[in-house]
Each structure stands twice: as C-alpha cells, then as structure tokens.
Amino acid sequence: MLMERVEGSTKLLVPARATKSLFYNPGMELCRDIDIAVIAALAPRMVYLDALAGTGVRGIRVANEVGLPVVLNDRSKEAYEVIKHNIELNGIEAEIFNEDANILMHRHRYDIVDIDPFGSPVPFLDSVARSANRLILVTATDTAPLCGAHTSGLRRYAARALNTEYHKEMATRILLGRVTRDMCRYDRAIEPLLCYSKSHFVRVIARVDRGAKRADECMRRLGFIIHCFACGNRFAVHELLGIDERCAICGGRLATAGPLYLAPIKDDSFCSKVLDVLRAREMGKKREAMKIVGTCMGELDIPFYYEYHNICKTLRISPPPFQYLIDALRASGYKASRTHFSDTGFKTDAGIEAIKSLLEYMHR
C-alpha cells in the first residue's frame, strides 16, 4: 500500500510500511535535506546517480529541487515501478534502471555517485571508486561495528574500532579510512566536504580528485588513535612504530584504533555555502540541518572529542555550565569548540590532565 508524502517541495508515493523490495526511511529526511543543500551549493551542472534509489526520493528531490539531470536505479522491480510513478507525479525527467547497482556503476561514469544502502556500503565502494568523477555521497547504517560495539568492524572495514565515548567520530573516520583506501586503489583521492553522524547513520560527502600523486597524499592522511581507558588520555599518530604499550600519564595499557582518517572531515568554506542554501529554502528538517552544518563548520580539526559529563563523573564533581568550560579552556590558551557528534562533547588541544585540572579548579 502506497501513501503520499511531501519532502521539501517534492511529492512522493512511498510505502506505508517498508518491505524487502521497497524501502523508504522517513528518518533520513534530515540527511536528504542536507544533501539537497550540498548539491545545490556545488552550482555546476552535473549528472547525479542515486544507485540504490528505493522509492527514488533522494534522486527525485535532486531533480525537482536542484534541477540536475538524475539517474535512478534499484534492482527491485517493485521499487522501479514506484520510481516511475514518482517521476510522473513531479513532472520531471530522469533516466531509470532496474539493475544491480555494482553492475551499473562498473558500466557507467557519473559526476555524482550517491549510495545509501541498508547496512554497510562496503560491498559498493569498489564500484563507486570506478564510477564517480567529481563527488561521492556514502551512508553507513551499520554503526555498531563502526563504533566498536561489534567485532565485525575489523572484518568489514579492515580497521579496529574502540568503544570509546567519542565512538561516533571514530565511526565516521573509520568509514572515511575505508573509502580512502578503496578510492586510492584506482588513483582517486578524496577531499571531505561534510562528514557527520546522526543517530543511526554516518554520512560522508567528499570531492573526488584524480591522479596517483594525489592518491598517495590522501593515503598519508590515514593513521591511528591511541587511547588509555584507565585515565582517558588519547592522541593520534600516523605510524605505530615507536609507540609505547603503556600510558605516559597513568601507566595503563594503551589501546589502538585504526587505520582511520585523521585529516579534517569538513571544509569550512563549503559548509558556509551549504548554510546559505539551507537558509534560503523551506525544508522539513531545516532547523536541525542548519544546526548540524553550523556546528560542523565551527569544530576544531581534531580526530576525537571529550565527553564533559564523563570527565566530571570521574572526578566526582558536579559539572559547571558547559560554555564555562569552553571559555575557560580558551582563556587558558587552548583551542576549544563544541562538536556536532554530541551535545555534551567538546574538542580541544588540551590534554586530559590539563582538562581535569581546569575542571577541578572551576569546582573550588
């Protein structure tokens, strides 16, 4: 049974209840709103592929609200028929395929390639690397292995995740690391424009560059995060050679996460353009989308964050107002910012000892 729904300025027929052959996730409207702003901010006319289209909602919104030529694909015959209805409903033109996404991407090249699978995107990344010319958009919804809550992460993403308080950022950077390695195999490099995590998914939006030299440079952005579960000390390294097994602060055994992406995961100037587009448009999740993009833009380019309440709990002190801590860190000569990954998370170049000392001083 199909029902009518509106996202942005786009009318859609969607299933009242998702099935194996026809899937629509209303919870991803926020992601799609951000995608529309991202693609609109790119300006040049490019061909967009929605490789795992489902009802066609994302691709049809791109055609209807941005005006790009789109290609929609889903191997489900039922989904294929619904996509046709939704194209007619909005009076747009689009090319439609009823094929296996990997086969389609191996055969054709597109400016923008978007994959939003149910679960892991890994089975599609090789094809994405071959097909995408200018931009990739990749979603992962299997957050448990990416966050270190499930052991399959090592097998699936060829990286070890740790179940830390900053697991959402770790998930994002491990996914980026896997995307980087798959792209570089074909002498392609990525430049992240906007990568974020929200509730049950991770979204990566990155520009694609060509050439062996750029691919080599991109590979050098990978590395590891070293974490001490005893005292909360953490730091990033590009190589593991010479790293001690014990924490220099408390003597606890150090744990290693990675390989993962250590470089910036967003481009501030591009995020500013996306914000401008969001301000100018009416969208169902506009306020939340602007909050995510705006916070991303202001985040420090540090590959982990600290949880304010966790540290206060360890110190057995009541947490002062969050902004007081941010201001105190800055007044002490450190950089500090909020993070979109957590409402009670913060990023800083101060070490764990300095953070604890400052909180204890503020508590007196």
Secondary structure, 3 states (H helix, E strand, C coil): CEEEEEECCEEEEEECCCCCCCCCCHHHHHHHHHHHHHHHHHCCCCCEEECCCCCCHHHHHHHHHHCCCEEEECCCHHHHHHHHHHHHHHCCCCEEECCCHHHHHHHCCEEEEEECCCCCCHHHHHHHHHHEEEEEEEEECCHHHHHCCCCHHHHHHCCECCCCCCHHHHHHHHHHHHHHHHHHCCCEEEEEEEEEEECCEEEEEEEEEECHHHHHHHHCCEEEEEEECCCCCEEEECCCCCCCCECCCCCCEEEEEEEEECCCCECHHHHHHHHHHHHHCCCCCHHHHHHHHHHHHHCCCCCCCEEHHHHHHHHCCCCCCHHHHHHHHHHCCCCEEEECCEEEEEEECCCHHHHHHHHHHHHC
